[in-house]
Amino acid sequence: MPVFMLMHFSYPIAVDASLMAVFLSSLSSSIQNYRVERFDLEPILFMGIPAAIYAIIGNLYLIKIIPSKTLMLIFSGLMLLNV
């Protein structure tokens, strides 16, 4: 997402593009793991489906309610925790 911000995309568009990139990467990895029979359905049921639901809710509703600067601070904090 920082790359999209450096390319002067608006914050909501940068978030959408970043989510799409993560989704496509996850989907292709899942397909590859399914082909070599290293695919476990349990984590998808307990983590993937709720994460997808909350991502949609966040994208449709929260991004319109919470100011862009606040969202950027939250995202930056989460990125720092992830490092």
Beta strands, then each sheet from edge to edge (+ up, - down):
end
